Amino acid sequence: MKVLIVDDQKVNRTLPSVLLRQLGCEVIEADSGEAALVALRGQSMDAILLDISMPGISGTEVCQRLRGDPALAGLYIVAYTAHALPEQRVEMLAAGFDEVLIKPINRQRLLEALRLPL
């Protein structure tokens, strides 16, 4: 599995990156919405962990752009966020995210969010 992890905070990219690499996944990291869009232009991905609150283009806007691109509309997109209120989860799913992964994460929840075997 090839996963793009997008978060403006390096520490929030490190744990999922390490866990996924241990499972044999290929991981690409991006530190902004803009960098994520650039990374997706040149490579195919199986999934993306996408932070919601970032400077510049928000994760929600990135998700909406991806859903509007026929070549990327089927990409599995997980909102990767600290926003844990039930109404916020509903809003994220309505915006086009396939799943919501709440920070801080653990191995089991990461695998569940990406639909990987436990």
N, C-alpha and C positions, 0 to 999 in steps of 0.2 A: 504494500500500500504506500502511496506517495501522498504526504500530508504537508500542506502549507500552514505554518503557525504565524499568526499576525498579532502582534501586541507591541505597543510603544515602550513597554518596560521589559528589559532583557530578562529580569528575574522571572517574569511570567511566561517567557518562552522557554526557559531552561528546563524546568521540570517535565513538561509534556514532551519536549524534544528528546531528553534523555530516556524517558520511559518508552517512547515510540521506537527510538533507535535500538533499544535493548530487545524489542520484539521483531526487529528486522525491517522496520519501515524506513523508507527514505523520507527525510525531513528537510524542508526548505523553510527558512525563517525570513520574516519581513517585519520592519519596525514601524510601518505606517500603512494606512489605506492606499496611499499612492504607490508605495513599494509593492504592495500586494497585487495591485492591478498590473504593474509592470511584470512581476514574476509570472502572473497567469497568462500573459501574452505569449511567452516563449515556451511554455511547458504545460503538459497536461497533468492534472492533479486528481486524486481520488476523493480528497476531502480537504476542508479548510477549517481551522480553528480561528475564529475571527473576533478579536476584542471589539467591544461596542464603543467604548469611550476612548477615542484617540484624537490628538490634535489634527487639524486638516480634515480629511475625509473620514467620517465616522464609519464604524463597522456596519451600521445599518445601511448607510448610503452605498458602501461597497457591495453589500448583499443585494440591494435593489438593482445596482448596475449589472451585477453578474446574472441575476434573474432575467434582466432585459436583453441579455446577449444570447442569441440562440445557440452559439457554440459552447456556452458555459452554463446555460440554464439548468442543466441536470446535475451540476456539481453539488456534492453533499456539503452543506455549510452548517457549522456548529457555532452558535453565539458563545463566546468565551468571555465571561463577564462576572463582575462582583455584584451586579444588580439582581437581587434574589426575590423581590416581591412578586407574588403571584400575578398581579396585573402587568408587571414588566415582562414576565415570561410570555404571557398571552400576546403582548404587543410585539415581542421579538419573533414569535412564531408567525404572527400575522404579517410581519414585514418580509417573510420569505425564508427565515432560518428553518432548518430541518430539526434541530435539537438545540438545547441550551445547556451549557456546562458552566456551573457556578464555581468561581474561585473562592477559596483555595481548593485545589483539586486533589484527588488521590488516584492511584492506578486503576482501581476498579471502576470508578465513575468515568474516567477518561476512556477506558475501553468500551464501556457501555455507550457513551455518547457517540463514539465512532463506529459502533456496531462490530467491534472486534471480539474474538473469543476470549473469555476470561481465563 
